[in-house]
Amino acid sequence: MKKTVLGGIVAALALTSLAGCGEKTVEEGEKPTYDAKVSTSVADWLVAQAPKGVARNAQYGTDDFGLSADIGIALAEVGGYDEEIATITAAVMKNKKAYTSPGFGTITSAGATAKALVLQQNIDASDPALLKQLEGTVAANGRIADKLDPKNKKAADYSNTIGQSYAVWALNNAESTKAAAATEFLAGQQCEEGWFRVTFAADPTAADQTCDADPKAVPDADATAFALIALSGVASPEAEKAVKAGVEWLKETQAEDGSFKAATGNIANSNTTGLAGWAFGRAGETESAEKAATWVAEHVVTCGDDVGAVAYDDAALTDGNTKGLTKESEGMYRLAAAQALPSLVFLPKDTTTKSSC
């Protein structure tokens, strides 16, 4: 199996970045010096959140296989956690039916299937049945869709640009015959200004499925970052063009302090900032990646029993350092850490203050 995405960010550090993007680049063979202490702290904390490979949701008493996959994929981006990734992958694959076929009218979740396959590909493996299951969710125009129980009137298709991004990532890694169509459809979710929307066209049978054809489309930094992460691993002029335009939009959107805000809430947060930093890193935009990493690093918990947890925002950082995490709040820190960890690979040395604990 040929992996289109060459080992994530760690490999990207050793490659020449995209040309013409207007930022300092990393020349081939040259490895910049970054601070690994914070990313290691966060990675180690995440590993501890998935004992035996599974993250347990204490609030609801359930196993969270989606978050487990997020953790495994994030660890693969930073490198050095092969054994832990293998453990997580084995646990998720053991429960792949429960994860990818969750019930409640959903026979197959396209997004969950794609994410599970990306996770598995990080250990240089690929389940042919899982790949076939993913390919079965891809329509002729490349759009993914959940397979629903026709007898369940409440069943709904939750597929979106984020799930499509994972599908593009997985299908290209597997050199699937469905990869080109899925990639073209994902690129079509980018509006002229460079951003991506999170939702698809309401009518899956509409002739024009593009973002520009949707007057209700709104920019979403998270969806944009996920799309760029996936497309940066595709070797085609169309994908490169989409990445360049998306990166420019993210650069214009990034605040002076390096942070990003989600489409809803209007609050600078680690999830969106981390994803954007991850996308910048994949595209070789090191200066913007460093700014994002610095902001994320300033929101890593440094006190108490959960050193290495990543707070969603300023308020969560205060709570994490002073009150600690609770079973109601720990999920927020876990997801923030999983989505932000890859960005921390680009944390410049001596840019964060020492803990006052």
WOMO-V386796 format. One record per helix or strand of 3 or more residues. SS is the DSSP state (A for helix, B for strand). FROM is the first residue (numbers start at 1). TO is the last residue. Records with the same first field share a line. If there is no record, write none. Layout:
SS=FROM-TO / FROM-TO
This chain:
A=8-12 / 36-48 / 51-53 / 65-78 / 82-94 / 96-100 / 110-121 / 128-135 / 161-173 / 179-187 / 221-231 / 237-253 / 270-283 / 286-297 / 304-306 / 314-322 / 330-346
B=55-57 / 62-64 / 106-108
